[in-house]
Amino acid sequence: MIDLRSFSGQRIAVMGLGKSGLSTARALLRGGADVAAWDDNAARRQEAVAAGVPIVELEACDWSRIKTLVLSPGIPHTHPRPHPVAVKARAADCEIVCDVELLARAQRKARYIGITGTNGKSTTTVLVGHIMALAGHKVAVGGNLGIPALELEPVAADGSYVLEMSSYQLELVPSLTFDVAVLTNISSDHLDRHGGMDGYVAAKRHIFDRQSEAHSAIVGVDDGICRTIHDSLKARRDRTVIAISGEGRVPGGIYVDRGWLTDDADGQAKPTIDLSRVATLPGRHNWQNAAAAYAATRMAGVEPEVIARCINSYPGLAHRQELVATIDGIRFVNDSKATNADAAARALVCYDTIYWIAGGRAKEGGIASLGEFFPAIAHAYLIGEAADDFAATLKGRVPCTISGDLATAVAAAAAQARIDRRKGAVVLLSPACASWDQFANFEARGEAFRAAVHELAEAPARGMTAASGRFQ
């Protein structure tokens, strides 16, 4: 737990009492702060009361006494319409931050490694933490991923915080400077929350704010937006800037060439790791993640040979192309974290015979951009709100079934794959959608996929023949 006694006696508002918000309120109370907390959800308010957190209706309170509003990143403070509490805070000239900012103020002497990007940030974050820990560094991993920031352990001056940072969080950390900042890639996502693509890009760029010559910027150059960001940072000559790529040679960078992760940061183009042999990092997108993690940990002082050994031992990350089981030669892969088309593309490119489970709450653009991968899809099983729209996109190009729910889709896909007996068959959950129509989050969706697959493994004869749904 992070000690927040430096906030003792301060009147601090906490808006949003989900996982990170409740953690923040409790940490501030332990530190002696005068906390006023609120959530629009009555059940969360009741949970907070049970935890001893003072509940105050923030829309009606006296803002002249409040110095800081800790806003849960999921609550809008600008677009598409700012929450009324954020409006009140701004009108009172009250700073708006998130829990990561409080961590940075409480643990000023620690080193900070931040990772952001539309896709790949979770895998890169966990991989960086894996490398740092195995290399003997004191490290704590969290942020947007896993453990809330204020529940991490103190690491002091000799340790590092490895933090996955969302675009929402990056708008709410006005003083945090990352010693090593990583931007993997940018594609269209969360545009409503940032007022369009320009706002989204600007939010991602915040990860490089306040850096100086003592700091490092690691930037993916496999998309045009990030190439432009890399070039602009490089031209400033005020920090170390390393380009990374999962798709080919980048002079002076860290890149993957024909499967080999190659270190050219010193101009020697030294092959270090054969990533084609690392089963837990399949596909070019994961090669980019590996290059990013290699570059970040190299800048953090880990020796290249040590990094290579650590990457080879990486166990993989749940819900990101996670191999759940192999039944009768059919692989079942959980890629529930693929909540947009670009993320799904990164999975679809990895396999030749796919029984694809897709759907949920669609994001802008649907799956029209995935056309180049359709020839590898033997059959699509569509679930959730997007099912009919996805079926219209696939019509005449990919056989598909409206399965409705995930359990039905898993059973139907498994049954068809068993009938077809095609070499290399993969039942792939890579939804290209948010989960909120049927599940609380992508983790819950991934767990439901696991449960359905495990049921097949326990009763294959019964499960493999359960193929219901509406054929299109």
Protein Blocks (a to p, Z undefined) as FASTA:
>chain_A
ZZfklmgoiacddehjafklmmmmmmmmmnopacddddfblklmmmmmmnopacddfklm
cfklpmbdcddfklcfkbmcdcfklmmmmmnopacddfklmmmmmmmmbccdddedjehj
lmmmmmmmmmmmmnopacddehjnojafklpccebjmbccdddddfklmmmmmkbccfba
cdfbdcdehklmnopaklmmmmmmmmmgoiafkbccdddfkbfklmmmmmmmmmnopacc
ddddfkbccehiacdeehiacdfknonopafbdfklmmklgcjklmmmmmmmmmmmmmno
pafklmmmmmmmpgbjehiapafbdcehiacddfkklmbfklmmmmmmmpmbdcddeedj
ddehijmlmmmmmmmpmbdcdehjklmmmmmmmgokaccddehpamlmmmmmmmmmmmno
pghiacdddehpafklmpmblklmmmmmmmmmmmmmmmmmlmmmmcgdjdZZ
